[in-house]
Amino acid sequence: MTSQTTSQFARPRIDARALLGLYDPADTTDWGPIRAAQLHAGSQLALFMLAANVIGASLVTMILAPLVPIWQLASWGALVAAVAVAVAFRRLARRHREAVTASIGDVRDTLLDGIALGAVWSIPPLAFGHAVDASAALGLWIVLSLLMTASAVAMAALPLATISFVSIVGTALVVTLSLIASPMLAAAAALFTVLLAMATFARGKALVVIRAGEIAIADRDETLSLLLRETEREGEADWLWEIDAQRRVARANPRFSKSLGVDPKTINGTPFLQVLAGPTWEDGNFAAGLRELAERLKTREPFHDLLLPVLVNGEERWWEMSASPRFDEGGAFIGFRGVGSDVTEARKSADQISKMARFDTLTGLPNRLLLNETLARAMGEAEKWGSRCAFMMIDLDRFKAVNDTLGHPVGDRLLMRVSERLKQLMSENEMVGRLGGDEFAVVVRDATDTAGIERLAQAIIDTVSRPYEIDQNTLFIGASVGLAVGPRDGRTAEMLIRSADLALYRSKDSGGGAFHCYEPQLHMAAEERRVLEIALRTAIENGEMHLNYQPVVKADTGSLAGFEALLRWTHPEFGVISPAKFVPLAEDARLIPQIGEWVLRTACQEAAKWDTHIRVAVNVSPEQLHSPSFATMVAQALAQSGLPAERLELEVTESVFMREGTQAIHVLEKVLELGVRLSLDDFGTGYSSLGYLAHTRFSSIKIDRSFVQGASKGTKEAIAIIRAVVALADSLGMATTAEGVETEEEHHMVQQLGCTKVQGYYFGRPLPVQEARALAIRPQGGASAAA
């Protein structure tokens, strides 16, 4: 602070060229206000200089009247008056009197004033000097010298204009004296002119230095005023404080005393820490901030923005303190001087912001940030005391269906109801929070009772699974829970969360509605999924994907009707990977659109090589059908392969129609307009709504293999379902395909039940492309031909 104060009071450095207005320096000095002050000083004596010019012109006219024609003197006098008036009006302009800043051009413009005045006053010595006698020459010299001196004194604030005036008039005198008098007088006049110009510059510089110092002081005062907030603002104010070497209050500032609610006289000489501690001084129960302040004062170190609580009239206030030690000229410590401020309101705002950052706005539960912080503290305590903590991740089952069908407002209210039920299950040992979406979590600080934790997990599932009444809707959802115990399942909060997430994945994978504890093999399975996902992203580019084709035959004759394209993946390191493993992985990784497009284009290219009556069926996922560009991609695949649209059949499942909105129906309509056939796959295993059967033009319905196998065992329900589906298809003009036919008896059974087409191992396993092509381009004679 001392060095800053010294630098503020250091004498400003004034550049001579900048003073004259010849150049604009790039240093830190703000010349705008200084130039405005120069112009303002010039305007203050403008009328004085006007009077001096008029009086001087009158005296010169009186001196030269006997020697020079009066008309010449009158003309010159009028010219002097006109120029002097013009210069005075220019200097009295409002912008020169009121402006707080001025440009270098404004200062340069004053040069014209000096040149104009110098030119008119150089006329008497140059034009009339040859006609004057000794007494008139002396009088002319005296008047011009006085006028030059008056200008140098009165207009020194504008050195460029004044020096130009003095130089022009002085040069005219020197020239005249050298012609009509002795060289010594001319030299004396030249010396006088030079000294007067130097004095003008020195006086102008002094005035500018004074003004620059005034501006610097004003800036410092303004900065200090802002720093200390000298003006009261809604009861909030900053104040100075000072203590002596014994840490006693010295010269108590009125604002400091007012902030404490005491009289300044009563605390002078009182220990500073006692004043701040208030009632806690006697029992020694000091706040941490006060202890830190005591340590800083003891070590005589400067400090900034130290926060501490202070009791004022029974109310806790928060102060922010800054100070620096003070030393006398001999280097002896004499105390501290600093500034304090009441930041109670700012701290309340900061606390509110911190709360908003750590709590979920919808449910009011702790959010991910606060859960992570709480878990990290619980992990630290568990490691410190050799105990255990736990973390549960909760995912709501079937919540997405509610959100999609009834809308987000209902979904939000459902989340609020779930959060209320979860909070009722928590004790002081647990914290429940919302991670986001339909995911919740529980931090168990003390998890030594393993059975108790598992009971809590089951209670969460049971409580969340009870029905909800929202907006006259009875809603049924469930919950899946993943449980991890630390430090056994993870030595850091991040690792424990990861372990709980893996356990949750297992719960969801097993059908939901259950909880699982973390096991090391779950990490191995997750690592396997991660490695497979990386490999899956490049499988198409690396040529690892291929299609097999399973025959579809007519039920009555056994002749080949088409093939279903089935995706297979053979990895060079992992070998053949089951579709049951990589298809869900592709869905999670959002790779289905890319892979599905490759399957469709490849199947179309291959089918174009078959006989013209053989169709190809391609499975399409819901994610593909919810893409507006899907129909365009199908049209491109048909056009590029040359396959007629009626030979392509797209198989979709009932789940396509369960998502909110009608995007999939619009896409299917566009596909149908191309001439492509649609088949409803796995009918009867899902939602089995008849609405979309009536509104979407399906060509066939595929009966799931589970019903075929059930009917072959004589299950009445399965037989009834197959008959009902066949009757429904016949009434809507659709074909029926029985899947999973593996024996001759099953073939005869589905044929008798009315199925029009059959697919299964009895007629052929999925065939490599070359075998399927050989089968598709030769005459078909019966079932044996398809085998």
ZAMARGU-4260 file (C-alpha; in steps of 0.2 Angstrom, whole numbers, plus 5000, padded with zeros to 4 digits):
<rodrens>
0) 5000/5000/5000 | 5015/5012/5004 | 5022/5010/4987 | 5005/5013/4979 | 5003/5029/4989
5) 5020/5035/4984 | 5017/5032/4966 | 5001/5041/4967 | 5009/5057/4974 | 5025/5056/4963
10) 5027/5071/4952 | 5018/5068/4935 | 5030/5067/4920 | 5025/5080/4907 | 5031/5077/4889
15) 5035/5094/4880 | 5028/5089/4864 | 5012/5083/4872 | 5011/5100/4882 | 5012/5110/4866
20) 4999/5098/4857 | 5011/5092/4844 | 5009/5073/4849 | 4998/5062/4858 | 5008/5051/4870
25) 5004/5032/4873 | 5008/5032/4891 | 4996/5030/4905 | 4993/5048/4908 | 4975/5054/4903
30) 4978/5070/4893 | 4960/5073/4889 | 4956/5081/4905 | 4973/5091/4905 | 4969/5098/4888
35) 4952/5103/4893 | 4960/5112/4908 | 4972/5121/4897 | 4957/5127/4886 | 4947/5132/4901
40) 4961/5142/4908 | 4963/5151/4891 | 4944/5155/4891 | 4945/5163/4909 | 4957/5177/4903
45) 4950/5179/4886 | 4941/5195/4890 | 4957/5202/4898 | 4967/5198/4883 | 4954/5206/4872
50) 4955/5222/4882 | 4974/5222/4882 | 4974/5221/4863 | 4961/5235/4861 | 4971/5246/4873
55) 4987/5242/4865 | 4981/5246/4848 | 4974/5263/4855 | 4991/5267/4862 | 5000/5263/4846
60) 4988/5273/4836 | 4991/5288/4848 | 5010/5286/4847 | 5011/5285/4828 | 4997/5297/4823
65) 5008/5312/4820 | 5019/5301/4809 | 5008/5289/4799 | 4992/5293/4789 | 4977/5291/4800
70) 4967/5280/4788 | 4982/5267/4789 | 4981/5267/4808 | 4962/5266/4808 | 4962/5251/4796
75) 4976/5243/4806 | 4966/5246/4822 | 4950/5239/4815 | 4960/5224/4810 | 4967/5221/4827
80) 4950/5223/4835 | 4942/5211/4823 | 4955/5198/4826 | 4955/5200/4845 | 4936/5199/4845
85) 4937/5183/4835 | 4950/5175/4846 | 4941/5180/4862 | 4924/5172/4855 | 4934/5156/4850
90) 4941/5155/4868 | 4924/5159/4876 | 4916/5145/4866 | 4905/5134/4878 | 4915/5118/4874
95) 4930/5126/4880 | 4922/5132/4896 | 4912/5116/4900 | 4921/5102/4892 | 4929/5089/4904
100) 4940/5082/4890 | 4948/5089/4874 | 4957/5082/4860 | 4974/5086/4853 | 4966/5095/4838
105) 4957/5107/4850 | 4974/5112/4857 | 4982/5113/4840 | 4968/5125/4834 | 4974/5138/4846
110) 4990/5140/4835 | 4979/5149/4823 | 4974/5162/4836 | 4993/5165/4840 | 4998/5167/4822
115) 4983/5178/4818 | 4987/5190/4833 | 5006/5189/4830 | 5003/5194/4811 | 4992/5209/4815
120) 5004/5215/4829 | 5019/5213/4818 | 5012/5226/4805 | 5017/5242/4816 | 5035/5238/4817
125) 5037/5231/4799 | 5025/5243/4790 | 5027/5259/4800 | 5045/5257/4808 | 5054/5266/4794
130) 5044/5282/4797 | 5045/5284/4816 | 5058/5294/4826 | 5067/5289/4842 | 5053/5294/4854
135) 5040/5285/4844 | 5051/5269/4842 | 5053/5269/4861 | 5035/5270/4864 | 5031/5256/4851
140) 5044/5245/4859 | 5037/5248/4876 | 5019/5244/4871 | 5023/5228/4861 | 5035/5222/4875
145) 5020/5224/4888 | 5008/5215/4876 | 5020/5201/4874 | 5023/5200/4893 | 5005/5200/4896
150) 5001/5186/4884 | 5016/5176/4891 | 5008/5178/4909 | 4990/5177/4905 | 4990/5164/4891
155) 5004/5153/4897 | 4991/5138/4899 | 4991/5138/4880 | 5010/5138/4876 | 5008/5134/4858
160) 4998/5149/4854 | 5007/5160/4866 | 5024/5156/4860 | 5019/5158/4842 | 5012/5175/4846
165) 5028/5180/4855 | 5039/5173/4842 | 5031/5182/4827 | 5030/5199/4836 | 5047/5197/4843
170) 5054/5193/4826 | 5046/5209/4819 | 5054/5219/4832 | 5071/5212/4829 | 5070/5215/4810
175) 5064/5233/4813 | 5077/5237/4826 | 5091/5229/4815 | 5086/5241/4801 | 5083/5257/4810
180) 5093/5256/4825 | 5109/5247/4831 | 5112/5228/4831 | 5114/5229/4849 | 5096/5234/4852
185) 5091/5220/4839 | 5101/5207/4849 | 5093/5213/4865 | 5076/5211/4858 | 5080/5194/4851
190) 5086/5189/4869 | 5070/5196/4877 | 5059/5186/4865 | 5068/5170/4868 | 5068/5172/4887
195) 5049/5176/4886 | 5046/5161/4875 | 5055/5150/4888 | 5046/5158/4902 | 5030/5155/4894
200) 5034/5136/4891 | 5040/5135/4909 | 5024/5143/4916 | 5013/5133/4905 | 5022/5117/4911
205) 5020/5122/4929 | 5001/5125/4927 | 4999/5108/4918 | 5008/5099/4932 | 4997/5107/4945
210) 4982/5102/4935 | 4988/5085/4932 | 4991/5083/4951 | 4974/5089/4955 | 4966/5077/4943
215) 4977/5063/4950 | 4971/5068/4968 | 4953/5068/4963 | 4954/5051/4955 | 4962/5044/4970
220) 4949/5052/4981 | 4935/5045/4970 | 4944/5028/4970 | 4945/5028/4989 | 4927/5034/4990
225) 4921/5019/4980 | 4933/5007/4989 | 4926/5012/5006 | 4908/5016/5000 | 4908/5032/5009
230) 4890/5035/5004 | 4877/5025/5014 | 4868/5012/5004 | 4853/5004/5013 | 4862/5002/5029
235) 4877/4995/5022 | 4894/5003/5024 | 4912/5000/5024 | 4924/5007/5037 | 4942/5010/5042
240) 4949/5002/5058 | 4966/5005/5066 | 4975/4996/5081 | 4991/5000/5090 | 5006/4989/5093
245) 4997/4981/5108 | 4982/4976/5096 | 4971/4989/5105 | 4958/5000/5096 | 4965/5017/5091
250) 4955/5031/5085 | 4939/5021/5083 | 4930/5026/5066 | 4912/5031/5069 | 4906/5019/5056
255) 4916/5005/5064 | 4908/5009/5080 | 4890/5011/5072 | 4892/4993/5064 | 4896/4986/5082
260) 4882/4996/5090 | 4893/5005/5102 | 4900/5022/5106 | 4917/5026/5099 | 4923/5032/5115
265) 4919/5016/5124 | 4930/5005/5113 | 4946/5016/5111 | 4960/5007/5120 | 4950/4990/5121
270) 4958/4975/5114 | 4953/4973/5096 | 4949/4954/5097 | 4939/4957/5113 | 4928/4970/5103
275) 4925/4958/5089 | 4922/4942/5100 | 4908/4950/5110 | 4900/4938/5123 | 4911/4924/5117
280) 4927/4933/5124 | 4924/4926/5142 | 4921/4908/5138 | 4934/4907/5124 | 4922/4899/5112
285) 4929/4909/5097 | 4924/4907/5079 | 4937/4900/5067 | 4938/4916/5057 | 4942/4926/5073
290) 4956/4913/5077 | 4964/4916/5060 | 4963/4935/5063 | 4972/4933/5079 | 4985/4923/5071
295) 4988/4936/5057 | 4989/4950/5069 | 5001/4940/5080 | 5013/4936/5065 | 5011/4954/5058
300) 5006/4948/5041 | 4994/4958/5029 | 4978/4949/5025 | 4964/4951/5013 | 4945/4947/5013
305) 4946/4937/5030 | 4928/4932/5034 | 4922/4931/5052 | 4905/4931/5061 | 4902/4945/5074
310) 4887/4947/5086 | 4879/4964/5085 | 4864/4967/5096 | 4861/4948/5098 | 4861/4946/5079
315) 4875/4937/5069 | 4883/4947/5056 | 4897/4942/5044 | 4911/4954/5042 | 4925/4954/5029
320) 4942/4961/5035 | 4958/4967/5026 | 4973/4976/5033 | 4992/4979/5032 | 5004/4981/5046
325) 5011/4999/5049 | 5029/5004/5054 | 5037/5020/5059 | 5052/5029/5050 | 5063/5018/5061
330) 5055/5002/5055 | 5047/4999/5072 | 5030/4990/5071 | 5016/5002/5077 | 5000/4993/5073
335) 4988/4988/5059 | 4977/4999/5048 | 4963/4991/5038 | 4946/4991/5031 | 4931/4981/5035
340) 4914/4978/5027 | 4897/4970/5032 | 4894/4956/5019 | 4880/4948/5028 | 4867/4950/5014
345) 4880/4945/5001 | 4884/4929/5011 | 4865/4925/5012 | 4864/4927/4993 | 4879/4915/4991
350) 4871/4903/5003 | 4856/4903/4992 | 4865/4901/4976 | 4875/4886/4984 | 4858/4878/4989
355) 4851/4880/4972 | 4867/4872/4965 | 4865/4857/4977 | 4846/4854/4976 | 4835/4848/4963
360) 4822/4861/4957 | 4808/4849/4954 | 4808/4837/4969 | 4818/4848/4982 | 4829/4833/4984
365) 4848/4834/4985 | 4855/4833/4967 | 4870/4824/4960 | 4883/4837/4966 | 4877/4836/4984
370) 4875/4817/4983 | 4893/4816/4977 | 4900/4827/4991 | 4890/4818/5004 | 4896/4801/4998
375) 4914/4808/4998 | 4913/4813/5016 | 4905/4796/5020 | 4919/4787/5012 | 4932/4798/5021
380) 4923/4793/5038 | 4922/4775/5033 | 4941/4775/5030 | 4945/4785/5045 | 4935/4773/5057
385) 4937/4757/5048 | 4918/4756/5045 | 4908/4755/5029 | 4896/4766/5019 | 4885/4762/5004
390) 4877/4769/4989 | 4861/4764/4980 | 4856/4769/4963 | 4837/4768/4959 | 4830/4768/4941
395) 4811/4769/4939 | 4804/4755/4928 | 4791/4759/4915 | 4792/4778/4919 | 4796/4782/4901
400) 4780/4774/4895 | 4771/4786/4907 | 4781/4801/4901 | 4778/4796/4882 | 4759/4792/4883
405) 4753/4805/4896 | 4766/4819/4894 | 4780/4827/4904 | 4769/4837/4916 | 4761/4821/4922
410) 4779/4813/4922 | 4785/4828/4933 | 4771/4826/4946 | 4774/4807/4946 | 4793/4811/4950
415) 4787/4822/4964 | 4776/4809/4972 | 4791/4796/4971 | 4802/4808/4979 | 4790/4810/4993
420) 4789/4792/4996 | 4807/4790/4996 | 4810/4803/5009 | 4798/4794/5021 | 4809/4779/5020
425) 4825/4788/5025 | 4832/4790/5043 | 4846/4802/5049 | 4859/4788/5042 | 4853/4790/5024
430) 4852/4804/5011 | 4841/4802/4996 | 4843/4812/4980 | 4839/4814/4962 | 4853/4811/4949
435) 4842/4817/4935 | 4828/4810/4924 | 4820/4795/4932 | 4836/4791/4942 | 4837/4793/4961
440) 4851/4788/4973 | 4853/4785/4992 | 4869/4788/5002 | 4870/4777/5017 | 4883/4784/5029
445) 4885/4769/5041 | 4883/4753/5031 | 4889/4740/5044 | 4871/4732/5045 | 4871/4723/5028
450) 4854/4715/5031 | 4847/4732/5035 | 4853/4740/5019 | 4845/4725/5009 | 4829/4728/5018
455) 4830/4746/5014 | 4833/4742/4995 | 4818/4730/4995 | 4807/4743/5004 | 4811/4756/4991
460) 4806/4744/4977 | 4790/4740/4987 | 4785/4758/4991 | 4789/4765/4973 | 4779/4750/4965
465) 4763/4755/4974 | 4750/4763/4962 | 4749/4782/4960 | 4733/4792/4957 | 4738/4807/4946
470) 4725/4818/4936 | 4712/4804/4937 | 4725/4791/4931 | 4730/4776/4940 | 4749/4774/4936
475) 4759/4758/4940 | 4778/4759/4939 | 4792/4750/4948 | 4810/4752/4953 | 4826/4743/4950
480) 4841/4746/4963 | 4859/4743/4962 | 4869/4743/4978 | 4887/4745/4981 | 4896/4745/4998
485) 4912/4755/5001 | 4927/4753/5002 | 4924/4735/4997 | 4917/4739/4981 | 4926/4755/4977
490) 4939/4765/4987 | 4933/4782/4980 | 4916/4790/4978 | 4918/4789/4959 | 4922/4770/4959
495) 4908/4766/4971 | 4895/4775/4960 | 4902/4765/4945 | 4900/4749/4955 | 4882/4753/4960
500) 4878/4758/4942 | 4884/4741/4936 | 4873/4732/4949 | 4858/4743/4943 | 4862/4737/4925
505) 4861/4719/4931 | 4844/4723/4940 | 4837/4731/4924 | 4844/4717/4913 | 4835/4704/4923
510) 4818/4712/4921 | 4818/4725/4934 | 4808/4726/4950 | 4823/4719/4960 | 4840/4724/4968
515) 4857/4717/4965 | 4873/4720/4975 | 4889/4723/4966 | 4900/4708/4961 | 4917/4709/4953
520) 4911/4699/4938 | 4899/4713/4934 | 4914/4724/4931 | 4921/4711/4919 | 4905/4710/4910
525) 4905/4729/4909 | 4922/4729/4902 | 4917/4716/4890 | 4903/4727/4884 | 4914/4742/4882
530) 4927/4732/4872 | 4913/4725/4861 | 4905/4742/4859 | 4922/4749/4853 | 4924/4734/4841
535) 4905/4736/4835 | 4908/4754/4830 | 4921/4748/4816 | 4913/4731/4812 | 4905/4737/4796
540) 4920/4746/4790 | 4931/4731/4793 | 4920/4719/4784 | 4915/4709/4800 | 4897/4710/4797
545) 4887/4698/4785 | 4870/4693/4782 | 4862/4675/4782 | 4846/4671/4774 | 4833/4660/4782
550) 4820/4652/4769 | 4801/4657/4771 | 4790/4644/4762 | 4772/4642/4757 | 4763/4632/4770
555) 4753/4622/4757 | 4766/4617/4744 | 4782/4620/4754 | 4789/4630/4739 | 4801/4645/4742
560) 4792/4662/4744 | 4807/4672/4751 | 4820/4674/4764 | 4822/4684/4780 | 4839/4693/4781
565) 4848/4690/4798 | 4863/4699/4804 | 4878/4690/4809 | 4895/4697/4817 | 4911/4687/4816
570) 4925/4696/4825 | 4943/4691/4821 | 4948/4690/4839 | 4931/4686/4848 | 4924/4675/4835
575) 4906/4673/4831 | 4896/4685/4843 | 4878/4681/4846 | 4865/4694/4840 | 4857/4692/4857
580) 4873/4700/4864 | 4877/4713/4851 | 4860/4720/4845 | 4856/4727/4863 | 4873/4734/4864
585) 4870/4743/4847 | 4854/4750/4853 | 4862/4757/4869 | 4876/4764/4859 | 4864/4771/4846
590) 4872/4762/4832 | 4856/4754/4825 | 4852/4767/4812 | 4870/4765/4804 | 4869/4746/4805
595) 4851/4745/4800 | 4855/4755/4784 | 4869/4743/4780 | 4858/4728/4782 | 4844/4735/4771
600) 4856/4741/4757 | 4865/4724/4757 | 4849/4714/4757 | 4842/4723/4743 | 4858/4721/4732
605) 4858/4703/4735 | 4839/4700/4732 | 4841/4709/4716 | 4851/4694/4710 | 4837/4681/4714
610) 4822/4675/4704 | 4809/4688/4702 | 4796/4680/4713 | 4807/4678/4728 | 4805/4692/4741
615) 4817/4697/4755 | 4812/4702/4773 | 4822/4714/4783 | 4819/4718/4801 | 4817/4737/4806
620) 4820/4744/4823 | 4808/4757/4831 | 4823/4769/4831 | 4825/4768/4812 | 4806/4772/4810
625) 4807/4787/4820 | 4819/4795/4809 | 4811/4806/4795 | 4824/4801/4782 | 4821/4783/4784
630) 4809/4782/4769 | 4821/4792/4758 | 4835/4779/4763 | 4823/4765/4758 | 4820/4773/4741
635) 4839/4775/4738 | 4842/4757/4742 | 4829/4751/4730 | 4835/4762/4716 | 4853/4758/4718
640) 4850/4739/4719 | 4837/4739/4705 | 4826/4728/4717 | 4807/4731/4713 | 4798/4738/4729
645) 4785/4724/4730 | 4799/4711/4733 | 4805/4720/4749 | 4796/4717/4765 | 4800/4727/4781
650) 4796/4718/4797 | 4792/4729/4812 | 4786/4725/4830 | 4772/4732/4840 | 4783/4742/4851
655) 4785/4755/4836 | 4768/4761/4840 | 4770/4764/4858 | 4781/4779/4858 | 4773/4796/4860
660) 4768/4805/4843 | 4764/4798/4826 | 4781/4800/4818 | 4783/4781/4815 | 4766/4780/4807
665) 4770/4794/4795 | 4786/4786/4790 | 4777/4769/4787 | 4765/4778/4776 | 4779/4785/4765
670) 4787/4768/4764 | 4770/4760/4759 | 4769/4773/4745 | 4785/4766/4738 | 4776/4750/4735
675) 4786/4741/4749 | 4776/4727/4759 | 4775/4728/4778 | 4775/4713/4790 | 4770/4714/4809
680) 4783/4703/4818 | 4780/4694/4835 | 4762/4698/4835 | 4754/4693/4852 | 4770/4695/4863
685) 4768/4713/4866 | 4754/4725/4868 | 4743/4718/4854 | 4732/4733/4850 | 4720/4731/4836
690) 4720/4750/4832 | 4736/4751/4822 | 4731/4735/4813 | 4716/4745/4806 | 4726/4761/4802
695) 4742/4753/4795 | 4742/4742/4779 | 4751/4727/4784 | 4754/4713/4771 | 4756/4699/4784
700) 4757/4695/4802 | 4771/4684/4809 | 4765/4672/4824 | 4779/4671/4837 | 4787/4654/4839
705) 4782/4653/4857 | 4764/4650/4852 | 4769/4637/4839 | 4778/4627/4852 | 4764/4629/4864
710) 4751/4623/4851 | 4762/4608/4847 | 4761/4603/4865 | 4742/4604/4865 | 4741/4620/4875
715) 4723/4626/4872 | 4727/4645/4874 | 4741/4644/4861 | 4730/4635/4848 | 4716/4648/4852
720) 4728/4663/4849 | 4734/4656/4833 | 4717/4653/4826 | 4711/4670/4832 | 4727/4678/4823
725) 4723/4669/4807 | 4705/4674/4807 | 4710/4692/4810 | 4722/4692/4796 | 4710/4683/4784
730) 4697/4697/4788 | 4710/4711/4785 | 4717/4702/4769 | 4733/4698/4777 | 4744/4683/4776
735) 4751/4674/4791 | 4768/4667/4794 | 4772/4654/4808 | 4789/4656/4815 | 4800/4642/4823
740) 4792/4627/4814 | 4805/4613/4818 | 4796/4597/4814 | 4784/4589/4802 | 4771/4588/4815
745) 4772/4607/4818 | 4771/4610/4800 | 4755/4600/4797 | 4748/4608/4813 | 4750/4627/4807
750) 4745/4622/4790 | 4728/4615/4797 | 4726/4630/4808 | 4726/4641/4792 | 4744/4649/4792
755) 4749/4653/4774 | 4768/4654/4776 | 4780/4644/4787 | 4798/4648/4793 | 4809/4637/4804
760) 4823/4625/4805 | 4812/4611/4797 | 4813/4620/4781 | 4830/4628/4783 | 4842/4636/4795
765) 4849/4653/4791 | 4860/4651/4775 | 4876/4659/4770 | 4874/4671/4755 | 4880/4659/4742
770) 4869/4644/4747 | 4854/4656/4748 | 4858/4663/4731 | 4859/4645/4724 | 4842/4641/4731
775) 4834/4656/4725 | 4839/4655/4707 | 4834/4637/4703 | 4816/4629/4700 | 4806/4626/4716
780) 4798/4609/4717 | 4793/4607/4735 | 4798/4606/4753 | 4813/4596/4749 | 4819/4610/4737
785) 4819/4622/4751 | 4828/4611/4764
</rodrens>
